[in-house]
Amino acid sequence: MDEFDTGFLLGLLVGEGHFGGDRRVPHVIVRMHIRHEGTFRWLQQALPGSRLYGPYRHGGRSYYQFMVRGSYLRTVLVPFKRRWRSVLDPHVAGRFDAMCSRYRID
């Protein structure tokens, strides 16, 4: 990733990312309105081990859900976030650390 892509991805993860899991498998999710489809397509190219779901229409909302999980999360996205952890605000860093701890990601 070049410098712009790195910053753009970090910004999306800080502003829109959810760091959690389903009690078995950790995941990072970005959910936004369907008008951001171009951004989701960029995410798919930037993180080819990811998945894009949707569009969903639920409760008057229309959105896509982007997800990274499994070995791609552990081998690509987590090391990426760790490399840039020092620039994360305490709230986001704490959410990221909690996911890593809960799912025993080294």
Rosetta blueprint (number, residue, H / E / L):
1 M L
2 D L
3 E H
4 F H
5 D H
6 T H
7 G H
8 F H
9 L H
10 L H
11 G H
12 L H
13 L H
14 V H
15 G H
16 E H
17 G E
18 H E
19 F E
20 G E
21 G E
22 D L
23 R L
24 R L
25 V L
26 P E
27 H E
28 V E
29 I E
30 V E
31 R E
32 M E
33 H E
34 I H
35 R H
36 H H
37 E H
38 G H
39 T H
40 F H
41 R H
42 W H
43 L H
44 Q H
45 Q H
46 A H
47 L L
48 P L
49 G L
50 S L
51 R E
52 L E
53 Y E
54 G E
55 P E
56 Y E
57 R E
58 H E
59 G L
60 G L
61 R E
62 S E
63 Y E
64 Y E
65 Q E
66 F E
67 M E
68 V E
69 R E
70 G H
71 S H
72 Y H
73 L H
74 R H
75 T H
76 V H
77 L H
78 V H
79 P H
80 F H
81 K H
82 R H
83 R H
84 W L
85 R H
86 S H
87 V H
88 L L
89 D L
90 P H
91 H H
92 V H
93 A H
94 G H
95 R H
96 F H
97 D H
98 A H
99 M H
100 C H
101 S H
102 R H
103 Y L
104 R L
105 I L
106 D L
